[in-house]
Amino acid sequence: MSAPLPRPGLIAGAVALMVAAFCLPAVLPKPDLREGRKLAPPPALAAGITEARRQTDAYVADNFPARPLLISTLNLARLKLGVSGSDKVLIGQDGWLFYNDGSLLGAARGAYRLGADEARSRLANLQARSEYLQARGAGYLVVAAPVREAIYPEFAPSWFHLDPSRYSRAAEALANEATPGRLLYLEAAVAAAKTAGVTTFSKHDTHWTGDGAYAGYGAIMQALRAQGLAQTTRPLSDFRPNDTDPKRPRDLARMIGVAGFVPIRYRTYEDPAAVNWKTIWLGDGRRDFTAPQVIDTGAPGKPVLLMQRDSFSIALLPFLTGHFSKVILTHIDDGYWRPDLIDRFKPDFVILEVQEAGLGTVLSTAPGPSRPAGPSIEAAIDRARSLRPVLASERRELASARKAPGCAVDRVESRGRDLQIAGWISDLRAEAGLGRAAVRLSGPAGDFIQEIAVDRPRPDLRMAFKRPIGEPNGFDARLISTPAQSGSYGMTIYRASSGGWLACPGPKVQIG
């Protein structure tokens, strides 16, 4: 057995560690760490001995010089093992990072459903805003930027499942029926650029790259031209790329303190004409991107744009600004609907830009008191609850569905052109995380689908399988407006789960 370390050696070792903890952070490169909370302030000595001691402990723990280095080193090791050092950051495949707003990527995996009542309210607000601006000679466009997991689902965590009929898609489809050209979800444009080989999101930041924003810009310009903008989309070659800025976006890597250890690849663009633009700050003295401001391009004769926006606008604005004489910018945190700025600046176009997770929230207000939804909105909602053709993206998603461990279609009844069906579908696990469901009919007239609610308690299943499989798992739904062409149609029930889509083959259905 080795001899115990002499007491002077213990003291010297402890002193050396303390000196290293205070001196090494001053010598080594400072970790790029941005925690999602405020660090403890210095203790308030007047708070009493017990409280002052608690505050002192918190202050020392948060401001220990080696702390950022220790956190960053530990989180880098965790990243290599596929484990996150923050509940705000999810580790995906191949080192990709994803932001967790508390819903575990809920906006893209279908955690939020656009029910009929909410759809009626949001579309009525959208219509009211559009009419308000039309009466003043202005166009209105709501733009939803896609979350990264909607564009790169293959790099999301293994448990993630992209819902083909998620909230943003459903909202855009309904809006195009009821208020055409006023709501634009940019998923299709950005996904097309990705398919063409463009890097539209980076591994380490929440936001789209400049190339992803350029794809969105092209779709926005097309929508604005439909509302009267007499401008053409500028080619990417008009803009100057920048992918070497040391401050290039990397927010997810900074949240876990590894931004200094991983290669940050993120390209933005600048308009060379921006050197002649002037920024006029409005309001309360803020000078960051969230502050209300006016960009004057010095181009009289061009229209005026009012843009309410979030941080996705930073990469987008270099492409849009040059099309206008003035661009008035305000952050959505300062309001989703700004009649004060409309009256003050009299814009020709108003754009409300938001990342898709916030789409429902920004449409929650309207000019004046709420009013009943119009006939076009009611008709759009009715059609959305009817059988409709399967989208190509939905067909791809559902092709990977696995057979449901437990399911049955107990009843099928014909009611004119409608079908009433009842049954159940389950993963047979209480913790399966079951979600949205749909019925698919395939036959002579084509391939059709309708979302249904699985909301009926089935205590008989718990008794039959003698396990807590979770409830509810039953459905009793009416399929509205079945295909006009008669013949035999195959039926499949689908349900989303944490392990991917489940599929349950139903009986053949004779229509007509």
VEXNUDO-876242 format. One record per residue (C-alpha): residue in one letter; residue number from 1; x, y, z. Coordinates in pm, 1 decimal. Layout:
N
{A NUM {X Y Z}}
...
***
This chain:
512
{M 1 {0.0 0.0 0.0}}
{S 2 {138.3 341.2 -89.1}}
{A 3 {215.2 587.3 184.8}}
{P 4 {-47.2 858.1 245.6}}
{L 5 {22.3 1192.6 85.2}}
{P 6 {180.1 1425.9 344.6}}
{R 7 {-39.2 1708.3 464.2}}
{P 8 {181.9 1974.2 295.2}}
{G 9 {132.8 1786.7 -33.8}}
{L 10 {-245.2 1795.3 8.7}}
{I 11 {-235.9 2164.9 75.9}}
{A 12 {-5.5 2229.9 -218.1}}
{G 13 {-227.4 2023.7 -449.1}}
{A 14 {-539.4 2208.9 -337.9}}
{V 15 {-365.6 2544.3 -385.0}}
{A 16 {-245.9 2439.7 -731.9}}
{L 17 {-598.9 2343.3 -833.5}}
{M 18 {-737.3 2674.6 -710.5}}
{V 19 {-465.0 2871.4 -888.7}}
{A 20 {-530.9 2673.8 -1208.3}}
{A 21 {-904.8 2734.0 -1178.4}}
{F 22 {-848.5 3110.1 -1159.2}}
{C 23 {-553.2 3146.6 -1397.0}}
{L 24 {-620.3 2900.2 -1679.4}}
{P 25 {-948.9 3069.3 -1787.3}}
{A 26 {-748.7 3388.2 -1841.5}}
{V 27 {-494.9 3206.8 -2061.8}}
{L 28 {-711.2 2960.7 -2255.5}}
{P 29 {-960.8 3073.7 -2522.8}}
{K 30 {-1286.0 3182.3 -2363.0}}
{P 31 {-1565.7 2928.6 -2429.1}}
{D 32 {-1854.1 3057.9 -2641.6}}
{L 33 {-2128.9 2983.9 -2390.5}}
{R 34 {-2469.6 3154.7 -2372.4}}
{E 35 {-2685.9 3014.8 -2098.2}}
{G 36 {-3059.8 3049.2 -2119.4}}
{R 37 {-3084.8 3217.1 -1780.4}}
{K 38 {-2944.0 3509.5 -1582.3}}
{L 39 {-2650.0 3431.9 -1358.8}}
{A 40 {-2683.8 3500.3 -987.6}}
{P 41 {-2607.6 3865.4 -891.7}}
{P 42 {-2376.2 3969.7 -606.1}}
{P 43 {-2529.6 3904.0 -265.2}}
{A 44 {-2732.5 4174.8 -91.8}}
{L 45 {-2568.5 4213.3 247.1}}
{A 46 {-2879.0 4372.2 397.4}}
{A 47 {-3080.8 4055.1 333.9}}
{G 48 {-2983.1 3891.6 663.3}}
{I 49 {-2714.2 3634.3 738.9}}
{T 50 {-2903.2 3324.4 619.2}}
{E 51 {-3023.5 3480.2 294.9}}
{A 52 {-2687.6 3650.3 230.7}}
{R 53 {-2514.1 3314.0 271.9}}
{R 54 {-2752.5 3154.0 20.3}}
{Q 55 {-2702.3 3438.1 -226.5}}
{T 56 {-2325.4 3420.2 -181.5}}
{D 57 {-2323.3 3046.6 -255.5}}
{A 58 {-2529.2 3104.0 -572.1}}
{Y 59 {-2306.4 3393.2 -683.3}}
{V 60 {-1981.8 3199.5 -630.7}}
{A 61 {-2121.3 2892.1 -808.4}}
{D 62 {-2237.2 3097.4 -1110.5}}
{N 63 {-1927.4 3318.8 -1134.5}}
{F 64 {-1648.9 3072.1 -1057.8}}
{P 65 {-1385.7 3154.6 -1327.4}}
{A 66 {-1343.6 2797.7 -1451.0}}
{R 67 {-1715.5 2734.1 -1467.2}}
{P 68 {-1771.8 2816.9 -1841.3}}
{L 69 {-1469.2 2603.2 -1936.7}}
{L 70 {-1590.8 2311.3 -1726.3}}
{I 71 {-1944.7 2334.7 -1866.1}}
{S 72 {-1822.9 2355.7 -2225.2}}
{T 73 {-1582.2 2064.0 -2186.7}}
{L 74 {-1847.0 1846.7 -2023.0}}
{N 75 {-2108.1 1934.7 -2285.0}}
{L 76 {-1864.7 1859.3 -2568.2}}
{A 77 {-1815.0 1512.5 -2421.4}}
{R 78 {-2191.3 1475.2 -2390.1}}
{L 79 {-2239.0 1584.5 -2751.4}}
{K 80 {-1999.1 1313.3 -2867.6}}
{L 81 {-2218.0 1063.8 -2680.7}}
{G 82 {-2540.3 1207.4 -2826.4}}
{V 83 {-2653.7 1357.7 -2496.2}}
{S 84 {-2752.6 1722.1 -2453.6}}
{G 85 {-2621.1 1940.3 -2174.8}}
{S 86 {-2933.4 2161.6 -2186.1}}
{D 87 {-3304.5 2091.0 -2184.8}}
{K 88 {-3333.9 2362.5 -2453.7}}
{V 89 {-3119.6 2170.5 -2703.5}}
{L 90 {-3197.3 1829.6 -2853.1}}
{I 91 {-2922.8 1620.4 -3010.5}}
{G 92 {-3016.8 1481.7 -3350.5}}
{Q 93 {-2836.9 1264.2 -3602.9}}
{D 94 {-2484.4 1336.3 -3732.1}}
{G 95 {-2426.5 1613.8 -3476.5}}
{W 96 {-2732.6 1822.3 -3570.7}}
{L 97 {-2883.2 2031.7 -3290.3}}
{F 98 {-3251.4 2121.6 -3253.3}}
{Y 99 {-3422.2 2379.2 -3033.1}}
{N 100 {-3668.6 2250.5 -2773.9}}
{D 101 {-3929.0 2510.5 -2680.0}}
{G 102 {-4072.7 2268.8 -2425.9}}
{S 103 {-4290.4 2081.9 -2676.0}}
{L 104 {-4021.7 1843.7 -2810.5}}
{L 105 {-4049.3 1975.4 -3168.7}}
{G 106 {-4427.1 1986.6 -3132.8}}
{A 107 {-4493.1 2227.0 -3422.3}}
{A 108 {-4354.8 1978.9 -3676.4}}
{R 109 {-4460.5 1649.9 -3521.0}}
{G 110 {-4827.2 1749.5 -3494.4}}
{A 111 {-4857.1 1816.8 -3122.4}}
{Y 112 {-5092.6 2106.9 -3198.8}}
{R 113 {-5413.8 2052.7 -3390.8}}
{L 114 {-5603.2 2318.6 -3581.2}}
{G 115 {-5956.7 2254.2 -3464.2}}
{A 116 {-6261.7 2393.4 -3638.2}}
{D 117 {-6325.7 2664.5 -3376.9}}
{E 118 {-5968.0 2790.6 -3381.2}}
{A 119 {-5957.0 2776.2 -3762.1}}
{R 120 {-6277.1 2979.5 -3778.6}}
{S 121 {-6132.0 3244.6 -3542.6}}
{R 122 {-5788.9 3268.4 -3707.5}}
{L 123 {-5925.8 3286.6 -4061.7}}
{A 124 {-6180.1 3550.7 -3960.8}}
{N 125 {-5894.2 3759.3 -3816.3}}
{L 126 {-5688.1 3711.6 -4131.3}}
{Q 127 {-5980.9 3819.8 -4346.9}}
{A 128 {-6051.8 4122.1 -4127.1}}
{R 129 {-5688.9 4240.5 -4148.0}}
{S 130 {-5683.0 4192.1 -4524.7}}
{E 131 {-6003.9 4391.4 -4571.2}}
{Y 132 {-5880.3 4668.0 -4337.9}}
{L 133 {-5567.8 4712.2 -4550.2}}
{Q 134 {-5749.0 4673.3 -4882.1}}
{A 135 {-5969.2 4965.6 -4783.3}}
{R 136 {-5648.2 5167.7 -4747.8}}
{G 137 {-5498.9 5047.7 -5073.7}}
{A 138 {-5247.7 4809.2 -4916.8}}
{G 139 {-5175.0 4439.0 -4957.7}}
{Y 140 {-5139.3 4196.9 -4667.2}}
{L 141 {-4935.5 3877.2 -4639.6}}
{V 142 {-4867.8 3647.6 -4343.7}}
{V 143 {-4546.6 3448.7 -4392.8}}
{A 144 {-4460.4 3139.7 -4187.4}}
{A 145 {-4094.4 3033.3 -4199.1}}
{P 146 {-4043.1 2656.9 -4151.1}}
{V 147 {-3868.9 2508.1 -3850.0}}
{R 148 {-3550.4 2318.7 -3932.7}}
{E 149 {-3695.2 1976.4 -3844.2}}
{A 150 {-3963.9 2025.5 -4111.2}}
{I 151 {-3689.3 2060.0 -4374.6}}
{Y 152 {-3429.2 1817.6 -4234.7}}
{P 153 {-3637.1 1551.3 -4053.8}}
{E 154 {-3371.8 1290.5 -4137.3}}
{F 155 {-3132.8 1461.7 -3892.2}}
{A 156 {-3384.8 1502.5 -3609.8}}
{P 157 {-3373.5 1277.8 -3301.1}}
{S 158 {-3461.0 916.1 -3376.1}}
{W 159 {-3797.1 940.8 -3199.2}}
{F 160 {-3913.1 1237.4 -3410.6}}
{H 161 {-4191.2 1192.1 -3665.4}}
{L 162 {-4280.3 1470.0 -3912.5}}
{D 163 {-4657.6 1510.0 -3930.6}}
{P 164 {-4768.2 1559.7 -4293.5}}
{S 165 {-5085.7 1740.3 -4186.0}}
{R 166 {-4937.1 1959.8 -3912.1}}
{Y 167 {-5086.7 2290.6 -3796.6}}
{S 168 {-4901.2 2516.0 -4041.5}}
{R 169 {-4995.3 2305.2 -4343.3}}
{A 170 {-5358.1 2284.8 -4235.6}}
{A 171 {-5371.7 2661.1 -4175.8}}
{E 172 {-5223.7 2741.5 -4517.5}}
{A 173 {-5460.8 2502.8 -4695.0}}
{L 174 {-5764.0 2653.5 -4521.4}}
{A 175 {-5647.3 3009.8 -4583.9}}
{N 176 {-5597.9 2938.9 -4954.5}}
{E 177 {-5958.8 2819.5 -4967.9}}
{A 178 {-6108.5 3106.9 -4769.8}}
{T 179 {-5871.8 3404.4 -4814.9}}
{P 180 {-5647.5 3317.6 -5110.8}}
{G 181 {-5296.2 3458.9 -5124.3}}
{R 182 {-5285.4 3595.1 -4768.8}}
{L 183 {-5103.6 3314.5 -4583.8}}
{L 184 {-4781.5 3166.3 -4715.7}}
{Y 185 {-4606.7 2872.4 -4545.3}}
{L 186 {-4255.9 2860.8 -4690.9}}
{E 187 {-4189.3 2491.1 -4636.5}}
{A 188 {-4234.5 2395.3 -5003.7}}
{A 189 {-3998.2 2664.5 -5132.9}}
{V 190 {-3724.4 2590.6 -4878.5}}
{A 191 {-3760.2 2212.5 -4916.6}}
{A 192 {-3728.2 2247.6 -5296.3}}
{A 193 {-3402.3 2439.9 -5250.7}}
{K 194 {-3273.2 2169.4 -5015.7}}
{T 195 {-3362.9 1900.6 -5270.5}}
{A 196 {-3162.5 2096.1 -5528.8}}
{G 197 {-2854.5 2070.3 -5306.5}}
{V 198 {-2876.3 2405.9 -5125.2}}
{T 199 {-2788.0 2416.5 -4754.8}}
{T 200 {-3098.1 2586.5 -4617.2}}
{F 201 {-3025.1 2530.7 -4244.6}}
{S 202 {-2697.6 2481.1 -4061.7}}
{K 203 {-2620.3 2216.2 -3802.5}}
{H 204 {-2575.5 2451.3 -3510.6}}
{D 205 {-2830.0 2734.9 -3537.9}}
{T 206 {-3207.5 2759.7 -3513.9}}
{H 207 {-3248.4 2985.7 -3816.6}}
{W 208 {-3235.6 2929.2 -4187.5}}
{T 209 {-2918.4 3021.8 -4371.4}}
{G 210 {-2902.5 3304.8 -4622.8}}
{D 211 {-2957.6 3045.7 -4897.3}}
{G 212 {-3267.2 2915.4 -4720.5}}
{A 213 {-3392.8 3271.4 -4677.2}}
{Y 214 {-3335.0 3337.3 -5048.5}}
{A 215 {-3564.0 3043.5 -5132.7}}
{G 216 {-3829.0 3196.2 -4906.7}}
{Y 217 {-3772.4 3538.6 -5062.9}}
{G 218 {-3855.5 3399.8 -5408.1}}
{A 219 {-4190.5 3265.3 -5284.7}}
{I 220 {-4268.2 3591.4 -5101.5}}
{M 221 {-4200.3 3796.4 -5414.3}}
{Q 222 {-4434.9 3577.5 -5614.6}}
{A 223 {-4709.2 3632.3 -5355.2}}
{L 224 {-4648.2 4009.5 -5347.2}}
{R 225 {-4663.0 4032.6 -5726.4}}
{A 226 {-5004.1 3866.4 -5711.2}}
{Q 227 {-5107.2 4157.6 -5484.7}}
{G 228 {-4974.9 4422.5 -5722.2}}
{L 229 {-4601.0 4463.5 -5653.4}}
{A 230 {-4441.8 4561.4 -5986.6}}
{Q 231 {-4098.8 4412.5 -5910.3}}
{T 232 {-3911.5 4105.2 -6029.0}}
{T 233 {-3720.2 3862.5 -5809.2}}
{R 234 {-3350.8 3949.8 -5810.3}}
{P 235 {-3095.9 3674.6 -5886.3}}
{L 236 {-2874.9 3552.6 -5605.5}}
{S 237 {-2573.2 3689.3 -5793.0}}
{D 238 {-2694.0 4043.7 -5710.4}}
{F 239 {-2600.8 3983.3 -5347.3}}
{R 240 {-2267.1 3948.2 -5172.0}}
{P 241 {-2217.5 3624.5 -4971.4}}
{N 242 {-2058.9 3619.9 -4627.5}}
{D 243 {-1969.4 3288.7 -4466.0}}
{T 244 {-1661.4 3391.9 -4266.9}}
{D 245 {-1814.5 3634.7 -4015.2}}
{P 246 {-1684.8 3526.8 -3670.7}}
{K 247 {-2024.7 3621.2 -3527.6}}
{R 248 {-2220.9 3407.0 -3775.3}}
{P 249 {-2530.5 3245.3 -3619.1}}
{R 250 {-2466.5 2944.4 -3394.1}}
{D 251 {-2720.1 2986.7 -3114.4}}
{L 252 {-2778.4 2616.1 -3042.6}}
{A 253 {-2406.2 2543.3 -3014.8}}
{R 254 {-2369.6 2842.2 -2781.5}}
{M 255 {-2652.4 2718.5 -2557.4}}
{I 256 {-2444.8 2411.0 -2470.7}}
{G 257 {-2109.2 2591.1 -2489.3}}
{V 258 {-1956.7 2396.8 -2779.8}}
{A 259 {-1952.3 2671.6 -3044.1}}
{G 260 {-1574.8 2702.4 -3008.5}}
{F 261 {-1523.4 2328.9 -3062.4}}
{V 262 {-1738.7 2255.1 -3369.7}}
{P 263 {-1707.6 2387.2 -3726.8}}
{I 264 {-1968.3 2661.1 -3778.2}}
{R 265 {-2087.5 2675.6 -4138.3}}
{Y 266 {-2344.4 2944.3 -4202.3}}
{R 267 {-2369.9 3177.3 -4501.7}}
{T 268 {-2554.6 3507.2 -4511.8}}
{Y 269 {-2588.9 3764.6 -4790.6}}
{E 270 {-2568.8 4141.8 -4815.0}}
{D 271 {-2707.5 4382.2 -5070.2}}
{P 272 {-2413.8 4597.9 -5192.9}}
{A 273 {-2654.4 4892.9 -5211.1}}
{A 274 {-2707.4 4874.5 -4833.7}}
{V 275 {-2416.8 5114.4 -4775.3}}
{N 276 {-2647.1 5394.1 -4894.4}}
{W 277 {-2940.3 5297.6 -4675.3}}
{K 278 {-3020.8 5496.5 -4361.9}}
{T 279 {-3171.2 5354.6 -4044.5}}
{I 280 {-3399.2 5575.8 -3836.0}}
{W 281 {-3469.2 5438.1 -3489.7}}
{L 282 {-3814.7 5477.9 -3342.1}}
{G 283 {-3941.9 5469.9 -2990.2}}
{D 284 {-3776.6 5367.0 -2667.5}}
{G 285 {-3400.6 5392.1 -2727.3}}
{R 286 {-3332.9 5028.8 -2813.5}}
{R 287 {-3080.7 4972.9 -3091.1}}
{D 288 {-3096.8 4595.2 -3149.3}}
{F 289 {-3285.2 4416.1 -3424.2}}
{T 290 {-3603.5 4399.2 -3212.4}}
{A 291 {-3624.2 4779.8 -3189.9}}
{P 292 {-3879.5 4961.1 -3410.1}}
{Q 293 {-3695.5 5123.3 -3699.5}}
{V 294 {-3727.0 5259.4 -4051.3}}
{I 295 {-3482.5 5170.7 -4328.4}}
{D 296 {-3476.2 5445.5 -4591.3}}
{T 297 {-3326.0 5314.4 -4915.1}}
{G 298 {-3328.9 5656.5 -5083.7}}
{A 299 {-3531.0 5520.7 -5376.8}}
{P 300 {-3835.5 5748.1 -5423.0}}
{G 301 {-4112.0 5602.5 -5633.9}}
{K 302 {-4081.2 5254.8 -5488.5}}
{P 303 {-4354.5 5128.1 -5253.4}}
{V 304 {-4343.7 5131.2 -4873.1}}
{L 305 {-4333.8 4809.3 -4669.4}}
{L 306 {-4434.5 4758.1 -4306.8}}
{M 307 {-4290.9 4431.6 -4175.0}}
{Q 308 {-4370.9 4277.8 -3838.7}}
{R 309 {-4115.0 4007.8 -3784.3}}
{D 310 {-3913.6 3768.6 -3571.2}}
{S 311 {-3547.1 3667.1 -3590.6}}
{F 312 {-3593.8 3471.1 -3915.7}}
{S 313 {-3623.1 3809.5 -4087.3}}
{I 314 {-3253.9 3889.0 -4029.0}}
{A 315 {-3137.1 3666.7 -4316.9}}
{L 316 {-3441.7 3758.0 -4528.6}}
{L 317 {-3428.0 4138.5 -4520.3}}
{P 318 {-3117.7 4186.8 -4741.0}}
{F 319 {-3316.6 4039.2 -5029.7}}
{L 320 {-3643.6 4227.3 -4969.2}}
{T 321 {-3535.2 4576.6 -4865.1}}
{G 322 {-3411.8 4700.5 -5202.9}}
{H 323 {-3757.6 4660.6 -5354.9}}
{F 324 {-3897.9 4941.5 -5137.3}}
{S 325 {-3832.2 5308.2 -5071.5}}
{K 326 {-3888.5 5256.9 -4699.5}}
{V 327 {-3916.2 4947.9 -4481.9}}
{I 328 {-4072.1 4995.8 -4139.7}}
{L 329 {-3969.2 4715.2 -3903.6}}
{T 330 {-4123.3 4613.8 -3574.8}}
{H 331 {-4087.5 4295.6 -3371.3}}
{I 332 {-4389.2 4071.8 -3313.0}}
{D 333 {-4326.9 4097.6 -2938.5}}
{D 334 {-4446.8 4457.9 -2973.7}}
{G 335 {-4776.8 4346.6 -3128.1}}
{Y 336 {-4915.3 4125.1 -3403.9}}
{W 337 {-5137.5 4394.9 -3551.5}}
{R 338 {-5018.4 4759.4 -3563.3}}
{P 339 {-5283.1 5003.6 -3688.4}}
{D 340 {-5079.8 5287.4 -3532.8}}
{L 341 {-4791.9 5223.0 -3774.0}}
{I 342 {-5032.4 5165.3 -4063.0}}
{D 343 {-5191.9 5506.4 -4005.8}}
{R 344 {-4855.6 5677.5 -3952.8}}
{F 345 {-4658.3 5539.6 -4249.7}}
{K 346 {-4939.6 5439.2 -4488.7}}
{P 347 {-4758.8 5134.0 -4628.7}}
{D 348 {-4838.8 4980.9 -4966.5}}
{F 349 {-4772.4 4631.3 -4831.2}}
{V 350 {-4777.0 4477.7 -4484.2}}
{I 351 {-4595.4 4151.3 -4413.1}}
{L 352 {-4625.1 3960.5 -4087.7}}
{E 353 {-4335.2 3711.4 -4071.3}}
{V 354 {-4316.7 3444.7 -3801.7}}
{Q 355 {-4161.4 3104.3 -3753.1}}
{E 356 {-4431.1 2838.2 -3795.4}}
{A 357 {-4450.1 2746.9 -3425.3}}
{G 358 {-4597.1 3092.9 -3359.2}}
{L 359 {-4841.4 3103.3 -3649.4}}
{G 360 {-5157.0 3047.6 -3445.7}}
{T 361 {-5056.3 3306.9 -3186.1}}
{V 362 {-4988.1 3592.6 -3428.8}}
{L 363 {-5331.4 3546.3 -3589.6}}
{S 364 {-5511.5 3573.7 -3255.6}}
{T 365 {-5607.4 3942.0 -3293.7}}
{A 366 {-5800.9 4141.3 -3550.3}}
{P 367 {-5891.3 4506.1 -3614.4}}
{G 368 {-6203.4 4581.3 -3416.9}}
{P 369 {-6420.1 4329.6 -3230.9}}
{S 370 {-6443.9 3969.7 -3339.5}}
{R 371 {-6706.2 3895.6 -3600.5}}
{P 372 {-6862.2 3577.3 -3733.7}}
{A 373 {-6672.9 3386.7 -3999.2}}
{G 374 {-6797.3 3437.9 -4352.7}}
{P 375 {-6940.7 3174.4 -4589.8}}
{S 376 {-6605.2 3116.2 -4760.3}}
{I 377 {-6444.8 3030.0 -4425.8}}
{E 378 {-6724.7 2793.9 -4326.7}}
{A 379 {-6704.8 2624.6 -4666.2}}
{A 380 {-6327.0 2583.7 -4634.0}}
{I 381 {-6360.9 2427.9 -4287.8}}
{D 382 {-6630.4 2190.0 -4411.6}}
{R 383 {-6411.1 2082.0 -4702.7}}
{A 384 {-6114.3 2028.6 -4471.0}}
{R 385 {-6322.3 1786.0 -4267.0}}
{S 386 {-6417.2 1590.9 -4580.6}}
{L 387 {-6229.6 1324.3 -4770.7}}
{R 388 {-5970.5 1483.9 -4997.8}}
{P 389 {-5694.8 1357.2 -5229.0}}
{V 390 {-5379.8 1235.3 -5054.3}}
{L 391 {-5086.7 1474.6 -5097.5}}
{A 392 {-4763.3 1338.0 -5240.9}}
{S 393 {-4581.6 1430.4 -4917.4}}
{E 394 {-4843.5 1244.7 -4713.4}}
{R 395 {-4808.9 939.7 -4937.3}}
{R 396 {-4434.8 934.1 -4872.9}}
{E 397 {-4483.3 973.9 -4498.1}}
{L 398 {-4745.2 701.2 -4470.0}}
{A 399 {-4548.9 456.0 -4684.1}}
{S 400 {-4324.6 383.0 -4384.3}}
{A 401 {-4614.1 308.4 -4147.1}}
{R 402 {-4583.9 -16.7 -3951.8}}
{K 403 {-4874.4 -245.0 -3873.3}}
{A 404 {-5055.2 -140.2 -3557.2}}
{P 405 {-5003.7 -393.0 -3276.3}}
{G 406 {-5372.2 -368.6 -3193.6}}
{C 407 {-5665.7 -236.3 -3397.1}}
{A 408 {-5999.1 -320.8 -3555.1}}
{V 409 {-6270.8 -161.4 -3765.3}}
{D 410 {-6585.3 -281.9 -3590.0}}
{R 411 {-6852.6 -109.0 -3794.9}}
{V 412 {-6896.8 44.2 -4141.0}}
{E 413 {-7233.1 196.6 -4235.0}}
{S 414 {-7332.2 379.7 -4552.8}}
{R 415 {-7524.5 705.7 -4500.6}}
{G 416 {-7591.5 852.5 -4843.3}}
{R 417 {-7255.6 972.5 -4978.4}}
{D 418 {-7102.1 947.0 -4631.4}}
{L 419 {-6963.6 651.9 -4437.4}}
{Q 420 {-6986.5 602.0 -4062.3}}
{I 421 {-6700.3 392.3 -3925.1}}
{A 422 {-6615.1 281.7 -3573.2}}
{G 423 {-6329.7 86.8 -3418.9}}
{W 424 {-6001.8 129.5 -3234.0}}
{I 425 {-5627.5 157.8 -3293.3}}
{S 426 {-5348.1 143.9 -3035.5}}
{D 427 {-4979.4 76.4 -2987.8}}
{L 428 {-5075.0 -135.3 -2683.6}}
{R 429 {-4835.6 64.9 -2468.2}}
{A 430 {-4941.1 323.8 -2213.1}}
{E 431 {-4631.4 531.8 -2290.3}}
{A 432 {-4658.6 514.2 -2670.5}}
{G 433 {-4732.6 885.9 -2717.9}}
{L 434 {-5019.5 840.9 -2961.3}}
{G 435 {-5140.4 1135.7 -3167.2}}
{R 436 {-5336.3 1225.1 -3476.0}}
{A 437 {-5527.0 975.4 -3686.4}}
{A 438 {-5671.2 952.1 -4036.2}}
{V 439 {-5869.5 719.2 -4262.6}}
{R 440 {-5758.1 648.6 -4618.2}}
{L 441 {-5970.5 513.9 -4902.7}}
{S 442 {-5808.0 391.1 -5223.4}}
{G 443 {-6002.4 277.6 -5526.7}}
{P 444 {-6121.1 351.6 -5881.5}}
{A 445 {-6148.5 730.3 -5830.7}}
{G 446 {-5807.5 766.0 -5665.0}}
{D 447 {-5649.4 794.4 -5320.4}}
{F 448 {-5835.2 990.9 -5048.6}}
{I 449 {-5776.6 1074.4 -4682.1}}
{Q 450 {-5961.2 1237.9 -4393.7}}
{E 451 {-5840.2 1315.2 -4043.7}}
{I 452 {-6047.3 1164.0 -3765.2}}
{A 453 {-6052.1 1190.5 -3386.9}}
{V 454 {-5951.6 889.3 -3178.2}}
{D 455 {-6118.0 1007.2 -2860.2}}
{R 456 {-6347.1 728.1 -2741.9}}
{P 457 {-6266.6 542.6 -2416.4}}
{R 458 {-6230.7 166.6 -2462.5}}
{P 459 {-6206.2 11.2 -2114.2}}
{D 460 {-6280.3 -325.5 -2274.6}}
{L 461 {-5933.7 -318.0 -2433.1}}
{R 462 {-5765.0 -277.2 -2096.8}}
{M 463 {-5953.1 -580.8 -1970.0}}
{A 464 {-5893.9 -787.7 -2285.4}}
{F 465 {-5518.1 -726.0 -2302.5}}
{K 466 {-5468.5 -715.2 -1924.1}}
{R 467 {-5227.2 -423.7 -1947.3}}
{P 468 {-5254.5 -42.8 -1905.5}}
{I 469 {-5252.1 37.5 -2277.9}}
{G 470 {-5379.1 390.1 -2230.6}}
{E 471 {-5710.9 542.9 -2325.4}}
{P 472 {-5882.7 668.7 -2532.3}}
{N 473 {-5814.9 448.7 -2835.1}}
{G 474 {-6158.3 428.6 -2997.2}}
{F 475 {-6307.0 620.8 -3289.1}}
{D 476 {-6655.3 672.5 -3427.4}}
{A 477 {-6623.8 897.7 -3730.7}}
{R 478 {-6816.0 1001.7 -4037.6}}
{L 479 {-6627.9 1009.6 -4367.3}}
{I 480 {-6779.0 1301.7 -4555.8}}
{S 481 {-6826.8 1317.7 -4934.0}}
{T 482 {-6697.4 979.7 -5042.2}}
{P 483 {-6576.2 951.2 -5404.7}}
{A 484 {-6842.6 994.9 -5670.1}}
{Q 485 {-6710.6 705.7 -5878.7}}
{S 486 {-6857.9 377.6 -5762.3}}
{G 487 {-6654.2 65.1 -5696.8}}
{S 488 {-6460.8 -120.8 -5430.5}}
{Y 489 {-6227.7 86.6 -5210.8}}
{G 490 {-5961.2 -33.9 -4971.1}}
{M 491 {-5962.6 122.6 -4624.7}}
{T 492 {-5665.7 188.0 -4394.5}}
{I 493 {-5668.1 356.7 -4053.3}}
{Y 494 {-5348.9 546.9 -3959.3}}
{R 495 {-5235.9 685.5 -3627.0}}
{A 496 {-4921.9 876.0 -3535.6}}
{S 497 {-4714.9 745.5 -3245.2}}
{S 498 {-4376.8 821.4 -3091.4}}
{G 499 {-4236.0 533.6 -3296.9}}
{G 500 {-4379.5 651.8 -3629.5}}
{W 501 {-4709.0 598.3 -3807.6}}
{L 502 {-4923.6 294.5 -3729.1}}
{A 503 {-5142.0 137.2 -3999.1}}
{C 504 {-5451.8 -77.0 -3958.8}}
{P 505 {-5608.8 -237.0 -4268.2}}
{G 506 {-5985.7 -215.3 -4268.3}}
{P 507 {-6247.1 -397.3 -4474.5}}
{K 508 {-6314.7 -335.4 -4841.1}}
{V 509 {-6588.2 -75.1 -4884.5}}
{Q 510 {-6834.0 -78.2 -5172.6}}
{I 511 {-6929.6 274.6 -5279.2}}
{G 512 {-7216.2 344.0 -5518.7}}
***
